[in-house]
Amino acid sequence: MNAVIKVGGKQYYVTEGSEIFVEKLNATEGDQVEFNQVLMLDSKVGSPYLTGATVSGEVVKNGKQRKIRIFKYKSKSRANRRTQGHRQPYTKIRITKISA
């Protein structure tokens, strides 16, 4: 089965056994999570969500992604060059079950 779910304001295309990286959730490793905001299941499309459809998964890992370099620059002004860095936290989830 294939599904499109909404997590943290983003949409993810998932199948059973796939692993996705989502915005950080308040769950520890090994916890079971369930997503009720299913937008599409195989060929059925919800408006906006399908009723009775759920996607279950297991939290594999919580961590931080690699550092993103942010460079701020104003042309013709040497005083305003600066760099910043940012590491976005994530939660890695393995999809275990898709049910309708």
C-alpha positions in Angstrom: 0.0 0.0 0.0 1.1 3.5 -0.7 0.0 6.6 1.2 0.6 10.4 1.4 0.6 11.7 5.0 0.9 15.1 6.5 3.4 15.6 9.3 4.6 18.9 10.6 3.2 20.9 7.7 4.9 18.8 5.1 3.6 15.9 3.0 5.4 12.6 2.7 4.9 9.7 0.3 5.3 6.5 2.3 5.1 2.7 1.8 5.3 -0.1 4.4 8.9 -0.5 5.5 10.1 2.9 4.3 12.0 5.3 6.5 11.3 9.0 6.6 12.9 12.0 8.3 10.3 14.4 9.8 10.4 17.4 12.0 11.3 16.6 15.6 8.5 14.8 17.5 8.1 14.4 21.2 8.8 10.7 21.2 11.8 8.6 22.2 13.5 5.8 20.3 11.3 2.7 20.1 8.0 4.5 20.6 5.0 3.8 18.3 3.5 6.8 16.5 0.3 7.0 14.6 -0.6 9.5 11.9 -4.3 10.3 11.2 -3.8 13.0 8.6 -3.8 10.7 5.5 -4.3 12.7 2.3 -4.2 9.8 -0.2 -4.3 6.0 0.1 -3.4 4.1 -3.2 -5.9 5.7 -5.6 -8.3 7.2 -3.0 -8.0 10.9 -2.5 -9.5 12.6 0.6 -10.9 16.1 0.9 -8.7 17.0 2.7 -8.2 13.8 4.7 -9.4 10.2 4.4 -11.6 9.1 7.3 -10.6 5.9 9.1 -7.2 5.7 7.4 -4.1 5.6 9.7 -0.4 5.1 9.2 1.6 3.6 12.1 5.3 3.8 12.5 8.2 3.3 15.0 10.7 5.9 16.0 14.1 4.8 14.9 16.3 7.8 15.9 16.2 11.4 17.1 19.1 13.5 16.0 20.3 16.6 14.2 20.9 17.0 10.5 24.2 18.2 9.0 25.1 21.8 9.4 23.6 24.3 7.0 25.9 27.3 6.2 24.0 30.7 6.1 25.9 33.5 4.5 24.6 37.1 4.7 26.1 39.6 2.3 25.5 43.1 1.2 27.2 44.2 -2.0 29.8 46.9 -1.9 29.9 46.9 1.9 32.7 44.8 3.5 31.5 45.3 7.0 28.3 43.2 6.7 29.8 39.8 5.7 28.9 37.2 8.2 28.2 33.5 8.4 25.9 31.5 10.6 25.2 27.8 11.0 22.2 25.8 11.8 21.4 22.2 12.6 17.8 21.2 12.2 16.6 18.5 14.7 14.7 15.5 13.1 13.0 12.3 14.0 13.6 9.2 11.8 10.5 7.0 11.5 10.1 3.5 10.0 6.6 2.9 8.6 5.2 -0.4 9.9 1.6 -0.4 8.9 -0.8 1.4 6.6 -4.5 0.7 7.2 -7.7 1.9 5.8 
